[in-house]
Amino acid sequence: MNKKPLSFVIFVILLGAILGTAIGELIAFILPSGVVEEFFIKSALFGFEPFTINAGVISFTLGFTFKLNIVGIIGIAFSAYLLRWYKNHRYL
């Protein structure tokens, strides 16, 4: 059995989510206003709000938000399917 590294799996799944969400936003932009456009525009936000840590000499802000729509979920499923059947791989 040829096991894939966890970092590669996470990268492929995130890439599928990003590409799927971008395609969903593009489809929603092209479609005329209506129920179908609302279906593609509707998305869920995951993450946490930005917050600032001030340590006197240095301060930095941390935050993370991940936006996912229905086509992004389809992109995740498609990338997981491709990952399952991907056998010839070479890692950098």
N, C-alpha and C positions, 0 to 999 in steps of 0.2 A: 504494500500500500504506500502510495506516494503522498505524504502529508505536506500541506502547504503551511508556511509560517503565518502566525496570527496577524502580523503586521500587513502582510500581503492581502489577506482576506478582508481586513478592516479597510484597507485602501480601496480595494475593488468595490466593496459595498458602499463606501462613502462616495466614490466616483459615480456609481450608478444613481445614488440619491441626488447628487449635485446636478448631473446631466438630466435626469428625469424632471427635477424641479425647474430647471432652466427651460426645458422643452415645454413643460406645462405653462410657464409664464408666457412663453412665446405664442403658444396656441391661444391662450386667453387674450393676448394683445391683438391677434389677428381676427378673432371671432367678433361678430357684432354683439352689442349689449343684449343680455337675456339670461335665461336660466342656464344654458350651456356654458356661457362665459363665467357665471357665478360658480359653477361646479369646478372649473379649472382654477379660478382665483382663490377659492377657499383653501386655506392652509393652516397648519398647526405650527406653533413656535415652541421650541424646546431650548432650554438653557437657563442661564441666570443673568440678571441685570448687572451692568458694569458697576464696580465699586472701586474706590481709591484707597490705597494704603499709603499713609504718610509716615515715614520713619525719620523725619527731621531732615537728614541730608539728602535722602532720595525718596521719591514717591512714584508709585506706578498704579495703573488702572488695569483691572482684570474684568473680563466679561466674555460671554459666549452665548450666541443665539443661533439656532439651527432651524431654518424654515423648510417645511416639507408639505407638498401638496399631493394629490392623488396620483399624478403622473410620476412624482418622485418615488412613491411606494411601488409603482409598477417598475420603475428603473431599478429599485433595490431587488425586487423579485427577479428581474431579468438578469442583473449582474450576478446574483446568487446562482441562478440556473447556469449561466456561462461558466462561473467559477467551478461548479460541480463537474462540468465536462472538460475543463481545461487541464490537459495532461502534459503537454510540452511547455515547460516553463524554464526560463533562465533568469536568475536573479542577479542584480548588479552587485 
